Amino acid sequence: MNRHTITLSQIENQTGADFLGYVVNWRLMNIRVQEADLKAALERAGFSNHLPAPPSPRKALRRALEAWISERTQQRTGIAQVRNSSPTNDDDENQKETTLIRVINKAGAEHLVFGIVSENVDFNKLGLSYGTQLRILLHKKTGEILCTTDAAGVISAQNESTQVTDELIPYFNEFRHLFFTEDLSKMVHAIVTSMNAVSLRKEGGIYFVPNAERQQIELAKELIASLPTTADEQPYLFALPVTNTEIAKADVALAIHYGFLDELRTMASDLDRFAQAEPGTVRPETIANRLLQYKYVKEKVGMYATLLSMQQDNIVKGLEALTSKAQTIVLGKAPSSTQTSVPTSSHSNAASVQPDSGRSEIDSFNQSEPTEPQIIEASDASPEVDLLPTTHIDSEASSHTSPQLAQALNSLPHSPAAFPTTPMLFT
């Protein structure tokens, strides 16, 4: 389907307005794209460094099983089934059978097992019964699979069902290099935040992007519009221009200021976790990563202060406090027992601003606490932080760091795509 889009340049030419920037939001839906096609589209748009990692073997196998079960059920009944469970219609209204996918997994184990379980509902006896139809052993690292129809016991080559394995492998290989809507949310978020964007909502999903990034917005719009879909509803990136007037500038400055306060709270909550860890369990590379984040945000604050005449003192002081605390953690000094202080009020232009009650809460983040002493590192569940790209760490950022921290800083990648992001609520 050919999709005609109006460019931001056309809007500006038609209105003759001078823009401060754009309010950006996106919605992804019905996307199904091969890895090679996505890579080519990203390269054409200049976003090749944002190519997401392929789906994990576990995710790919689950999707393969859902597709395989659905197609087998459709062949048998002539009815297409929904994913995750496959209820079958029977002539007997008092009986219903549903196919379920269950996972047997143990942390630290090399393998996990997917079980295909048949759930039978007997409405006459008001009872449920279950039977294991198939088990699939997956090696977590290599992606090797073995299938057996035995309901229990060791899964090995001796009891492998080669027919089922041969049927599943083509599905598995296909889904290992196939991206869907839920796989691309992080990618689009990383692309937008790399444009010096600031979130306008505490929960994320709506961003302000300065006018200097107009060309990058155009490229992102074209990229999302070009992704292949499986239905008529199409994904899009929405960019609403904000005119450069004194009233708009004041409103945007206020919203941006609160956006930075939200980022500070998230970063403070993240750092407090490391401050409470046992001495020696936090890697210097982990703290170096955080110092880079604080430097990026500080540069972005300075840019917006110039663009919008925005008050920045409280935000900069908060970033400096985070930097000092991070360096204290890696140098092995006793961390403060109190949480990092974050500014909760600001003055934008001449007006005094009081934050609403919802802004005073410290953001939570989804990182599991270790069950035993271990090295603590960043994970995919790290809190969202909007970053600026940089090419190096200057002497100001590293003059008071330990040799190990300085070495870790120099070894880190300096691309915003290298830092963890979280999926957005608005996709």
KOLMIGU-162339 format. One record per residue (C-alpha): residue number from 1; x negated, y negated, z negated. Coordinates in steps of 0.1 Angstrom, whole numbers, plus 5000, padded with zeros to 4 digits. Example, Ala and Ser with C-alpha at 12.3 -4.5 7.8 and 13.67 -1.06 7.14 Angstrom:
2
<num->1&x->4877&y->5045&z->4922>
<num->2&x->4863&y->5011&z->4929>
! end
This chain:
427
<num->1&x->5000&y->5000&z->5000>
<num->2&x->4986&y->4966&z->5009>
<num->3&x->4988&y->4941&z->4981>
<num->4&x->4985&y->4904&z->4988>
<num->5&x->4971&y->4884&z->4960>
<num->6&x->4968&y->4846&z->4956>
<num->7&x->4933&y->4835&z->4948>
<num->8&x->4925&y->4811&z->4920>
<num->9&x->4908&y->4788&z->4946>
<num->10&x->4941&y->4786&z->4965>
<num->11&x->4960&y->4777&z->4933>
<num->12&x->4934&y->4750&z->4925>
<num->13&x->4935&y->4736&z->4961>
<num->14&x->4973&y->4735&z->4960>
<num->15&x->4976&y->4718&z->4927>
<num->16&x->4946&y->4696&z->4929>
<num->17&x->4941&y->4701&z->4891>
<num->18&x->4909&y->4704&z->4872>
<num->19&x->4910&y->4735&z->4850>
<num->20&x->4894&y->4742&z->4816>
<num->21&x->4897&y->4779&z->4822>
<num->22&x->4921&y->4808&z->4824>
<num->23&x->4943&y->4828&z->4800>
<num->24&x->4936&y->4864&z->4811>
<num->25&x->4956&y->4896&z->4805>
<num->26&x->4957&y->4929&z->4823>
<num->27&x->4979&y->4959&z->4826>
<num->28&x->4967&y->4993&z->4839>
<num->29&x->4991&y->5020&z->4850>
<num->30&x->4993&y->5051&z->4872>
<num->31&x->4956&y->5051&z->4881>
<num->32&x->4940&y->5083&z->4893>
<num->33&x->4906&y->5077&z->4909>
<num->34&x->4876&y->5099&z->4917>
<num->35&x->4843&y->5090&z->4901>
<num->36&x->4826&y->5083&z->4934>
<num->37&x->4854&y->5060&z->4946>
<num->38&x->4853&y->5041&z->4913>
<num->39&x->4816&y->5037&z->4915>
<num->40&x->4818&y->5023&z->4950>
<num->41&x->4846&y->4999&z->4940>
<num->42&x->4825&y->4986&z->4911>
<num->43&x->4794&y->4982&z->4933>
<num->44&x->4814&y->4961&z->4958>
<num->45&x->4827&y->4939&z->4930>
<num->46&x->4793&y->4935&z->4914>
<num->47&x->4803&y->4953&z->4882>
<num->48&x->4783&y->4985&z->4887>
<num->49&x->4768&y->4984&z->4852>
<num->50&x->4804&y->4989&z->4838>
<num->51&x->4808&y->5023&z->4853>
<num->52&x->4823&y->5044&z->4824>
<num->53&x->4809&y->5078&z->4815>
<num->54&x->4827&y->5108&z->4830>
<num->55&x->4854&y->5124&z->4809>
<num->56&x->4839&y->5147&z->4782>
<num->57&x->4842&y->5185&z->4789>
<num->58&x->4868&y->5187&z->4761>
<num->59&x->4890&y->5160&z->4777>
<num->60&x->4885&y->5174&z->4812>
<num->61&x->4894&y->5209&z->4802>
<num->62&x->4925&y->5198&z->4784>
<num->63&x->4937&y->5179&z->4814>
<num->64&x->4928&y->5209&z->4836>
<num->65&x->4949&y->5232&z->4814>
<num->66&x->4978&y->5208&z->4814>
<num->67&x->4977&y->5206&z->4852>
<num->68&x->4973&y->5244&z->4856>
<num->69&x->5002&y->5252&z->4833>
<num->70&x->5024&y->5226&z->4849>
<num->71&x->5018&y->5240&z->4884>
<num->72&x->5022&y->5276&z->4874>
<num->73&x->5055&y->5267&z->4856>
<num->74&x->5067&y->5248&z->4887>
<num->75&x->5058&y->5278&z->4910>
<num->76&x->5078&y->5301&z->4887>
<num->77&x->5108&y->5279&z->4880>
<num->78&x->5107&y->5253&z->4908>
<num->79&x->5108&y->5225&z->4882>
<num->80&x->5080&y->5201&z->4876>
<num->81&x->5070&y->5200&z->4840>
<num->82&x->5057&y->5172&z->4818>
<num->83&x->5021&y->5173&z->4805>
<num->84&x->5012&y->5187&z->4771>
<num->85&x->5041&y->5211&z->4768>
<num->86&x->5060&y->5231&z->4793>
<num->87&x->5096&y->5241&z->4783>
<num->88&x->5112&y->5266&z->4806>
<num->89&x->5149&y->5267&z->4813>
<num->90&x->5165&y->5301&z->4808>
<num->91&x->5200&y->5314&z->4816>
<num->92&x->5204&y->5321&z->4779>
<num->93&x->5212&y->5288&z->4762>
<num->94&x->5203&y->5303&z->4728>
<num->95&x->5166&y->5308&z->4738>
<num->96&x->5140&y->5283&z->4747>
<num->97&x->5103&y->5288&z->4754>
<num->98&x->5076&y->5261&z->4753>
<num->99&x->5040&y->5263&z->4762>
<num->100&x->5017&y->5245&z->4738>
<num->101&x->4980&y->5237&z->4739>
<num->102&x->4962&y->5240&z->4706>
<num->103&x->4925&y->5234&z->4697>
<num->104&x->4903&y->5253&z->4673>
<num->105&x->4872&y->5232&z->4665>
<num->106&x->4846&y->5230&z->4638>
<num->107&x->4823&y->5200&z->4633>
<num->108&x->4787&y->5210&z->4643>
<num->109&x->4797&y->5241&z->4662>
<num->110&x->4785&y->5246&z->4697>
<num->111&x->4818&y->5258&z->4710>
<num->112&x->4855&y->5250&z->4706>
<num->113&x->4885&y->5270&z->4717>
<num->114&x->4917&y->5260&z->4735>
<num->115&x->4946&y->5282&z->4728>
<num->116&x->4976&y->5285&z->4750>
<num->117&x->5005&y->5293&z->4727>
<num->118&x->5040&y->5302&z->4736>
<num->119&x->5066&y->5288&z->4712>
<num->120&x->5100&y->5306&z->4713>
<num->121&x->5131&y->5291&z->4697>
<num->122&x->5160&y->5314&z->4688>
<num->123&x->5191&y->5292&z->4682>
<num->124&x->5212&y->5322&z->4671>
<num->125&x->5187&y->5332&z->4643>
<num->126&x->5175&y->5296&z->4638>
<num->127&x->5140&y->5309&z->4640>
<num->128&x->5107&y->5302&z->4656>
<num->129&x->5081&y->5326&z->4669>
<num->130&x->5046&y->5321&z->4684>
<num->131&x->5024&y->5341&z->4706>
<num->132&x->4989&y->5334&z->4719>
<num->133&x->4988&y->5339&z->4756>
<num->134&x->4954&y->5328&z->4764>
<num->135&x->4922&y->5315&z->4748>
<num->136&x->4895&y->5294&z->4765>
<num->137&x->4860&y->5291&z->4750>
<num->138&x->4842&y->5258&z->4759>
<num->139&x->4805&y->5251&z->4753>
<num->140&x->4806&y->5215&z->4742>
<num->141&x->4773&y->5205&z->4758>
<num->142&x->4770&y->5226&z->4790>
<num->143&x->4807&y->5227&z->4798>
<num->144&x->4806&y->5265&z->4804>
<num->145&x->4840&y->5282&z->4799>
<num->146&x->4852&y->5318&z->4792>
<num->147&x->4888&y->5328&z->4792>
<num->148&x->4904&y->5358&z->4775>
<num->149&x->4940&y->5370&z->4771>
<num->150&x->4931&y->5386&z->4737>
<num->151&x->4950&y->5368&z->4709>
<num->152&x->4921&y->5369&z->4685>
<num->153&x->4885&y->5380&z->4681>
<num->154&x->4852&y->5371&z->4697>
<num->155&x->4853&y->5357&z->4732>
<num->156&x->4826&y->5371&z->4753>
<num->157&x->4819&y->5383&z->4788>
<num->158&x->4830&y->5418&z->4778>
<num->159&x->4866&y->5407&z->4773>
<num->160&x->4867&y->5378&z->4797>
<num->161&x->4897&y->5375&z->4820>
<num->162&x->4878&y->5367&z->4852>
<num->163&x->4910&y->5361&z->4872>
<num->164&x->4921&y->5333&z->4848>
<num->165&x->4886&y->5318&z->4847>
<num->166&x->4884&y->5317&z->4884>
<num->167&x->4918&y->5300&z->4886>
<num->168&x->4908&y->5274&z->4860>
<num->169&x->4873&y->5265&z->4871>
<num->170&x->4884&y->5245&z->4902>
<num->171&x->4908&y->5224&z->4880>
<num->172&x->4881&y->5219&z->4854>
<num->173&x->4855&y->5208&z->4880>
<num->174&x->4880&y->5183&z->4895>
<num->175&x->4890&y->5167&z->4862>
<num->176&x->4854&y->5163&z->4851>
<num->177&x->4850&y->5137&z->4878>
<num->178&x->4885&y->5122&z->4878>
<num->179&x->4894&y->5090&z->4859>
<num->180&x->4929&y->5081&z->4847>
<num->181&x->4944&y->5049&z->4833>
<num->182&x->4934&y->5056&z->4797>
<num->183&x->4898&y->5061&z->4808>
<num->184&x->4895&y->5026&z->4823>
<num->185&x->4908&y->5004&z->4795>
<num->186&x->4873&y->5000&z->4779>
<num->187&x->4858&y->4993&z->4813>
<num->188&x->4882&y->4964&z->4821>
<num->189&x->4878&y->4951&z->4785>
<num->190&x->4840&y->4951&z->4789>
<num->191&x->4842&y->4933&z->4823>
<num->192&x->4865&y->4906&z->4809>
<num->193&x->4845&y->4900&z->4777>
<num->194&x->4813&y->4898&z->4798>
<num->195&x->4827&y->4865&z->4812>
<num->196&x->4821&y->4846&z->4780>
<num->197&x->4857&y->4854&z->4770>
<num->198&x->4872&y->4848&z->4736>
<num->199&x->4902&y->4867&z->4723>
<num->200&x->4933&y->4846&z->4717>
<num->201&x->4949&y->4873&z->4695>
<num->202&x->4936&y->4891&z->4665>
<num->203&x->4946&y->4924&z->4680>
<num->204&x->4929&y->4915&z->4714>
<num->205&x->4945&y->4919&z->4748>
<num->206&x->4948&y->4882&z->4757>
<num->207&x->4916&y->4862&z->4764>
<num->208&x->4905&y->4827&z->4774>
<num->209&x->4878&y->4827&z->4801>
<num->210&x->4861&y->4794&z->4810>
<num->211&x->4865&y->4780&z->4845>
<num->212&x->4828&y->4786&z->4853>
<num->213&x->4837&y->4823&z->4855>
<num->214&x->4864&y->4818&z->4881>
<num->215&x->4845&y->4839&z->4908>
<num->216&x->4841&y->4868&z->4883>
<num->217&x->4878&y->4867&z->4876>
<num->218&x->4886&y->4869&z->4913>
<num->219&x->4863&y->4899&z->4917>
<num->220&x->4879&y->4916&z->4887>
<num->221&x->4914&y->4909&z->4901>
<num->222&x->4904&y->4924&z->4934>
<num->223&x->4888&y->4954&z->4917>
<num->224&x->4919&y->4963&z->4897>
<num->225&x->4942&y->4957&z->4926>
<num->226&x->4921&y->4981&z->4947>
<num->227&x->4923&y->5011&z->4924>
<num->228&x->4944&y->5040&z->4938>
<num->229&x->4976&y->5048&z->4920>
<num->230&x->5001&y->5076&z->4918>
<num->231&x->5033&y->5055&z->4917>
<num->232&x->5048&y->5023&z->4931>
<num->233&x->5040&y->5003&z->4899>
<num->234&x->5006&y->4987&z->4904>
<num->235&x->4979&y->4976&z->4879>
<num->236&x->4970&y->4940&z->4878>
<num->237&x->4949&y->4913&z->4861>
<num->238&x->4968&y->4881&z->4853>
<num->239&x->4949&y->4848&z->4851>
<num->240&x->4969&y->4817&z->4841>
<num->241&x->4950&y->4784&z->4847>
<num->242&x->4948&y->4759&z->4819>
<num->243&x->4946&y->4723&z->4831>
<num->244&x->4919&y->4700&z->4818>
<num->245&x->4939&y->4675&z->4797>
<num->246&x->4932&y->4662&z->4762>
<num->247&x->4962&y->4680&z->4747>
<num->248&x->4953&y->4713&z->4764>
<num->249&x->4917&y->4709&z->4753>
<num->250&x->4927&y->4704&z->4717>
<num->251&x->4951&y->4734&z->4718>
<num->252&x->4925&y->4757&z->4734>
<num->253&x->4898&y->4745&z->4709>
<num->254&x->4920&y->4755&z->4680>
<num->255&x->4928&y->4789&z->4695>
<num->256&x->4892&y->4796&z->4704>
<num->257&x->4881&y->4786&z->4669>
<num->258&x->4904&y->4811&z->4653>
<num->259&x->4892&y->4837&z->4678>
<num->260&x->4857&y->4832&z->4666>
<num->261&x->4868&y->4835&z->4630>
<num->262&x->4884&y->4869&z->4639>
<num->263&x->4851&y->4880&z->4654>
<num->264&x->4833&y->4870&z->4623>
<num->265&x->4856&y->4890&z->4601>
<num->266&x->4852&y->4921&z->4622>
<num->267&x->4814&y->4918&z->4623>
<num->268&x->4813&y->4912&z->4585>
<num->269&x->4835&y->4942&z->4578>
<num->270&x->4812&y->4963&z->4601>
<num->271&x->4780&y->4950&z->4583>
<num->272&x->4794&y->4957&z->4548>
<num->273&x->4795&y->4994&z->4556>
<num->274&x->4757&y->4994&z->4562>
<num->275&x->4751&y->4972&z->4532>
<num->276&x->4768&y->4999&z->4510>
<num->277&x->4748&y->5028&z->4525>
<num->278&x->4720&y->5045&z->4507>
<num->279&x->4686&y->5028&z->4512>
<num->280&x->4667&y->5042&z->4541>
<num->281&x->4697&y->5057&z->4558>
<num->282&x->4703&y->5028&z->4583>
<num->283&x->4682&y->5029&z->4614>
<num->284&x->4663&y->4997&z->4624>
<num->285&x->4678&y->5001&z->4659>
<num->286&x->4713&y->4999&z->4644>
<num->287&x->4706&y->4966&z->4627>
<num->288&x->4687&y->4953&z->4658>
<num->289&x->4719&y->4960&z->4677>
<num->290&x->4739&y->4939&z->4653>
<num->291&x->4714&y->4910&z->4654>
<num->292&x->4718&y->4910&z->4692>
<num->293&x->4755&y->4908&z->4688>
<num->294&x->4752&y->4878&z->4664>
<num->295&x->4729&y->4860&z->4688>
<num->296&x->4753&y->4865&z->4717>
<num->297&x->4782&y->4851&z->4697>
<num->298&x->4762&y->4822&z->4685>
<num->299&x->4753&y->4813&z->4721>
<num->300&x->4789&y->4816&z->4731>
<num->301&x->4800&y->4793&z->4702>
<num->302&x->4775&y->4767&z->4714>
<num->303&x->4789&y->4768&z->4749>
<num->304&x->4825&y->4764&z->4738>
<num->305&x->4815&y->4736&z->4714>
<num->306&x->4802&y->4717&z->4744>
<num->307&x->4831&y->4725&z->4766>
<num->308&x->4859&y->4717&z->4742>
<num->309&x->4843&y->4695&z->4715>
<num->310&x->4851&y->4723&z->4691>
<num->311&x->4840&y->4723&z->4655>
<num->312&x->4813&y->4750&z->4652>
<num->313&x->4795&y->4744&z->4619>
<num->314&x->4815&y->4770&z->4598>
<num->315&x->4812&y->4796&z->4625>
<num->316&x->4774&y->4791&z->4629>
<num->317&x->4769&y->4793&z->4591>
<num->318&x->4789&y->4825&z->4591>
<num->319&x->4767&y->4840&z->4618>
<num->320&x->4735&y->4829&z->4600>
<num->321&x->4748&y->4846&z->4568>
<num->322&x->4754&y->4878&z->4588>
<num->323&x->4719&y->4876&z->4603>
<num->324&x->4703&y->4871&z->4569>
<num->325&x->4722&y->4900&z->4554>
<num->326&x->4714&y->4923&z->4583>
<num->327&x->4677&y->4916&z->4579>
<num->328&x->4679&y->4922&z->4541>
<num->329&x->4695&y->4956&z->4548>
<num->330&x->4667&y->4968&z->4571>
<num->331&x->4639&y->4954&z->4549>
<num->332&x->4652&y->4976&z->4521>
<num->333&x->4662&y->4949&z->4496>
<num->334&x->4691&y->4954&z->4473>
<num->335&x->4723&y->4943&z->4492>
<num->336&x->4748&y->4921&z->4476>
<num->337&x->4777&y->4940&z->4460>
<num->338&x->4802&y->4914&z->4474>
<num->339&x->4815&y->4914&z->4509>
<num->340&x->4801&y->4890&z->4534>
<num->341&x->4818&y->4856&z->4532>
<num->342&x->4837&y->4844&z->4563>
<num->343&x->4851&y->4809&z->4568>
<num->344&x->4889&y->4809&z->4566>
<num->345&x->4897&y->4773&z->4576>
<num->346&x->4885&y->4748&z->4601>
<num->347&x->4889&y->4713&z->4614>
<num->348&x->4895&y->4710&z->4652>
<num->349&x->4891&y->4674&z->4665>
<num->350&x->4908&y->4650&z->4641>
<num->351&x->4935&y->4674&z->4629>
<num->352&x->4931&y->4695&z->4598>
<num->353&x->4939&y->4732&z->4604>
<num->354&x->4951&y->4757&z->4578>
<num->355&x->4950&y->4794&z->4588>
<num->356&x->4981&y->4815&z->4585>
<num->357&x->4982&y->4843&z->4559>
<num->358&x->4976&y->4870&z->4585>
<num->359&x->4942&y->4854&z->4594>
<num->360&x->4929&y->4858&z->4558>
<num->361&x->4927&y->4896&z->4560>
<num->362&x->4895&y->4913&z->4568>
<num->363&x->4898&y->4934&z->4600>
<num->364&x->4895&y->4971&z->4595>
<num->365&x->4875&y->4994&z->4618>
<num->366&x->4877&y->5030&z->4626>
<num->367&x->4844&y->5045&z->4616>
<num->368&x->4844&y->5077&z->4595>
<num->369&x->4824&y->5076&z->4563>
<num->370&x->4796&y->5102&z->4561>
<num->371&x->4803&y->5132&z->4539>
<num->372&x->4766&y->5135&z->4529>
<num->373&x->4735&y->5113&z->4532>
<num->374&x->4726&y->5109&z->4569>
<num->375&x->4713&y->5084&z->4594>
<num->376&x->4741&y->5059&z->4601>
<num->377&x->4744&y->5048&z->4637>
<num->378&x->4769&y->5029&z->4659>
<num->379&x->4796&y->5050&z->4674>
<num->380&x->4823&y->5047&z->4701>
<num->381&x->4847&y->5036&z->4673>
<num->382&x->4827&y->5005&z->4664>
<num->383&x->4848&y->4973&z->4660>
<num->384&x->4854&y->4951&z->4689>
<num->385&x->4829&y->4923&z->4694>
<num->386&x->4828&y->4900&z->4724>
<num->387&x->4793&y->4894&z->4735>
<num->388&x->4771&y->4872&z->4757>
<num->389&x->4744&y->4888&z->4779>
<num->390&x->4709&y->4878&z->4771>
<num->391&x->4675&y->4886&z->4785>
<num->392&x->4653&y->4887&z->4754>
<num->393&x->4652&y->4881&z->4717>
<num->394&x->4635&y->4848&z->4710>
<num->395&x->4612&y->4841&z->4681>
<num->396&x->4640&y->4825&z->4661>
<num->397&x->4659&y->4857&z->4660>
<num->398&x->4630&y->4879&z->4651>
<num->399&x->4605&y->4858&z->4632>
<num->400&x->4616&y->4872&z->4598>
<num->401&x->4621&y->4908&z->4607>
<num->402&x->4601&y->4938&z->4599>
<num->403&x->4577&y->4953&z->4625>
<num->404&x->4601&y->4983&z->4629>
<num->405&x->4630&y->4960&z->4635>
<num->406&x->4611&y->4938&z->4659>
<num->407&x->4601&y->4969&z->4679>
<num->408&x->4637&y->4981&z->4678>
<num->409&x->4649&y->4947&z->4691>
<num->410&x->4625&y->4948&z->4720>
<num->411&x->4635&y->4983&z->4730>
<num->412&x->4673&y->4976&z->4732>
<num->413&x->4691&y->4972&z->4765>
<num->414&x->4702&y->4936&z->4770>
<num->415&x->4734&y->4941&z->4789>
<num->416&x->4769&y->4936&z->4773>
<num->417&x->4779&y->4970&z->4788>
<num->418&x->4754&y->4987&z->4765>
<num->419&x->4774&y->4978&z->4734>
<num->420&x->4804&y->4997&z->4721>
<num->421&x->4839&y->4984&z->4728>
<num->422&x->4873&y->4995&z->4717>
<num->423&x->4904&y->5003&z->4738>
<num->424&x->4928&y->4974&z->4739>
<num->425&x->4964&y->4974&z->4727>
<num->426&x->4974&y->4956&z->4759>
<num->427&x->4963&y->4977&z->4789>
! end
